[in-house]
Amino acid sequence: MSSEGIETPLSFARRFLEVEGALIEHLPAGLDALLPPPLAKRLEVPEYVTFREDQPAEGEGEYSINYGAPLLEKMVDLCCNSLPMASSQVSFPYIKSQGFDRLIREQFTLRNSLCKVTSSALIKTHYLLLACRYVARSDEQKEGLISLLFHFDTGAFLPNTLGPSIVTAAEPAFLPETAKDISRWERLLKGVSTEAGGLIAEEIRDFRDSMNRRLKRDVGNLEEYYGTLKKEMESSLARAGLSDRLVRDRKEKIALLPEELARKREDLVMKYSIRVKVIPCAALFVRTPAVRILCDLHVERQKKPVSLTYNPITKALDPLVCEGCGRSITIVSFCSSRHLLCSCCEGKCRVCGC
């Protein structure tokens, strides 16, 4: 900030670079910066750069920072595209330490396998509460917000949500180091599009019913119109004095009416079909104690080690994750190589092809 408290292009660039991990050295009319390689790649500049305020760049690696400068626009875009994140931590006076065999039997269906708990241990883990905006577009548009809860380590989606009392009781905490893991974010964002469908379907039920009613109304009107048109064209054939060519042309047009009606009907279906887009808006990490449960799954006389997590927030076991598509599952199938699969992947394992 300047002495008057107004953000300048250079002060904004300096704060942006510092937040992104760059090393800054101030100059009389600008600054030198050593950028982390990922940041340099995103900005499409060398790792060592010099920024000049309201001065033209004089050499390679020098950039002018002023209003409208392309590099400043890139920094602004990166700021706007980043997901706001916060972190908190919760504690519990008591955490379940036994009875996990019963929970496994109640929550999971393990096809053609037996599960035996071998050990359990208290751990610290992170859950991610992801606030998302959805946009449902059809002939009209509906927007809204939903919240999705994931186990950040495994990517498992939890149908339960965090209660208001838990969020209120949470204390501020530092962001976990794993929050910088791009591969985890890619897996979770893939899970958003997969798991949000059921929640959004419930949210837009009235909207979907409205579009279906309008589709039914317009299709009915369309069929009535083409039915009337066909009768009028057929009755016109009975008029005296029509030439053979005119009769033939009229019959050809009548024969084309069903095809034209089907095409118009498809246009209406496309008009009233609903396309949904989900956009993550904010993320809250919740650090909590949990119980890591190590199990042996006995599948066709073979043993497969599996770990489960008891979540004290939901007071339940987290779902497992399909090794084929990443969907969260409680009904678990296995291929011949004993990969954990959902019902969609059990026909052909996407991991080994079995």
N, C-alpha and C positions, 0 to 999 in steps of 0.2 A: 504494500500500500504506500502511496505517496504521503507527503506531510499533510496534505489536505484530506487524507482518508479515501482517496479515489484510486481504484485499481487501474494500473496502466498495462499496456500490452506486455511490457518487459517484466513487470512484477508478477503478472499472471503466469507468464512463461517460466519464471524462476520458481514459483510455488509448485507449478505442475511438474517440473523436472525434479524438484526435491522430493515430492511425494512419490514419484516413479523410481526413485533410487539413484538419480544422477548426482555426480559430484560437481559442485558449482564453485567457480572463482569469479569474484566481481571485478569488473573493469570500469573505468571512468564513464564510458558510454555504452555499456553492454555487459556481457558476461561470457566466460568460457565454461563449457560443460563437457564432462566425460559421461556418456550415456551407457546404460546397460545394453548389451547386444539386442535383447528382445525389443526394447524401446526404440533403439536406432532403426530396427527393421520396420517397426510399425510407422515411424515418422518418415522412413525412406531417406535417412541422412546418415553420414558417417558417425562413428562412435564418438569422435572428438569434434566438437563444433564450437563456433563463436557466433554469438548473437549480438547484433548492433541495433540500438534503438533509434528509429527515425533516420537511419543512415543507410546508404546503399551498400550491399555486400561487395567487398573488394577482392576476394580471392576464394579459392576452393575451401569448402568447409565453413564459410561465413554466410550468415543469413540475416536479413533485415527483419526485425520484429516491429510491425506497426499494424494499424487497423486495416484489414483486408489482405494481409500477407498470407499466402497459401499455407505456410508452415504453422502460423497461428491458428488458422481455420482447422487444420488437422488436430492440433492440441485441443481445441474446443470440442471437436467431434468425439475425440477419445474420452474427454471428461463426461460428455452427455451420454455416451454409449456404455459407460461403466456402470455396474450394478451397485447401488448403495448397500453396504454391508455393516452390520453391527454384531456384537458378540456378547453373550451373557453366560452366567453359570448358575446352576441350582444345586441344592443339597437336600438330602432326605434324612430324617432321623432313623428310619429303618428301611432296609432293602432286603427283599426276599433272598433266602440263602438255600432253600431246599424245595422239594416238590416240583422240580422241573420236568421229571418224567411225565407227570400227570398233565402239565401244561402242553408238552409236546403232543401227547395223545389227543388233547382237546383241540389244539389249534392246527395241527398238520395232518394231512392224509399222505402217507408215504407208501406209494404203490409197490407191491412186491418187495418190501424191505422191512427190516426191523431196526429200531434205533435204541442205542444204549448210551446213557450219559456216563462219561468216564471221569470228568472233573469239572470244576467251576471255579471262577476267580473274580474278585471285584476289580473293575477297571474304570478308567475315565474315558469317555467317548463324546463325540459331537453329533448332534442332530441339527438339521437345517430346516428352518421354517421359511418357505419361499412364497412370498406374496406375488401373485401373477394377475395381470389384467387380461381378460379375454374379450375378443371382438367377434361376435357372430353376425355374419353378413348374409343377407338374402335380398328380397325385394326391399326390405328395411334392414336396420342394423340395431343390435343390442350389445351393450358393453356391461362389464361387471368385474368384480374382484373375487378371486378364490385363493385359499391358502393350502399349500401342499407341504407335508412333513416327510423328510427323507433322513435315513441314517447316512451321514456323510461318508463314513468309511466304507460301507458295503453298497450304497446306492439303493437300498431297500426302501420302497415307498410304504408309508404307514397310513392306513385309512383313518386312523384316529387323528385328531388335531390337538394341539396344545390348549389346555384350558386357560381361561383368563387368569385364574389364581396363580398358575405356574408362571405365566409371563410377568404378572405383577410382583411375584416373589423373587424373580431372577435378579441377580446382581450384575453390574457391568464387568466385562472381562476383555482380555486382548483377543484379537482374531487369531485362530489357530494357524500354524505354519502351513498346514495342508490346504488352507484356503487359496494358496497360490498354485495348487496342483491343477493344471489345465485339463489333464486327462480325466480327473474326477468331475470337473465341471461339465465336460463334454458328455460324460456318462449320465450325469444328473439331468442335464437339459434334454437329452434324449428321453429320459424317463418322464419328464414333464409332459411332452407331447403324447406319451403312451398312457400315463396314469391319469391325466387331467380329464380325459373324455367322460368318465362316469360322473364326476362332480359337475362338469359343465352341462351335461345332458339334463341333470336335475335342475340346474339353475335356469336353463332356457326352455323348460318344458312348456310354459305358457306361450313363449315366442314361437316354438316349433308347432304347437297346436294351431296358433293363429295362421302361420304360413300354410299348414296343411288344409285348413278351412278355406283359405283364399284359393289354394290350388284346386281343391275340389269344386269350388264355385266357378272358377274360370274354365276348368275343363268341361263342366256341365254346360256352361254357356257356349263354349266352342262346339261341343258335340250337337247342341241344339241348333246352332247356326248352320253347321254343315249338313245336318239332317234336313233342315228346311230348304237349304240351297239345292240339295239333291232332288227333293220332291218337285221344286219349281222347275228345275232343268228337265226332269223326266216328263212333267206335264206339258212343257213347251214342245216336246217332240210330237204331241198329238195335233198340233196346229196344222191347218191345211196350207198348202202352197210351199212347204219347206223343200228345198232341193236335197238331193241325195248327199251331196257334199256337206251341206250344213248339218244334216242329221248325223252324218258320220263324225264330223268335228265335235258336235255336242255330246255324242256318246263317248268319244275319247276323253273329253273333259270330265264327264261323269265318272268314268273309270279311274281317273286320277285323283278324285276327291278323297278316298280313304288314305292314300299315300300322303296327300297334303295335310289331312287331319292328323295323321300320326306325327308328322314333322312339327306341326304347330303344338301338339301335345308335348312333345319332347322339349320344345322351347319353353313351355310353361314349367315343366319339371325343373329345367335348369334355372329358370327365373326364381323359383321358390325353394330351390335346394339351399341348404345352410352350410356355409363354409366358416370354420372357426379357426381363429389365430390366437395363440397364447403367448403373451409377452411377460417375462419375469420383470418385476418392478423393484423388489427389495428382498434382502436376505438377512435372516437372523440366525446366527449360530447359537446353539444352546449346549454348553458343556455340562455334563451330568455324570454322576457315578452310574454304573451299570454292571451287569453280571455277564461275563463271557463264559459260555457253556460249551465244553468240548464233547462231541459225540462220535460214536462209531455207527455208521449205517452199514448194515449187512445186506448186500444186494447179490443174490445168486451166489452165495457162499464166498463172496468177495467183500472186503472191508473198505469202506470209504470214510475218511475222517471229515467231519463237518463241524463248524463252529456256529453257535446261535448266540443271540444277545437278548438278555432280559432287560426290558426298558422300564424303569420305575416310573416314568412319566405316564405311559399308557397302561402300566401294570400288566404287560403282556410280552410275549416273545415277538421280536421283529420277524417279518416274513423272510424267507429265503429268496434268492435271486436266480432266475433261469439263466443257465450258462449259455443258452443259445441266443436269446433275444434281449435279456436284461430285465424282463418283466418280473415284478414281485409276485411270489407264489406261496400258497399254503397247501396246494394239492401238487405233489411232486412225483414226477415220473423219471425214469432212468433209461438211457440208451445202453447198448452192450458195453460201452466204455465207462458206464456209471456216471455220466454227466447229469447234473440236476436240470430237468427240463419241465417246461409248462405244457399244458395240453396242446397248444398250437405247434410246439416243436418236437413233441414225442414221436410223431410220424417219421421225421428225418432230422437227426441232430445236426445243427448248424456248425457244431464244433468239429466233429469227426466224420460226419456224413453217414453215420450208422442209422 
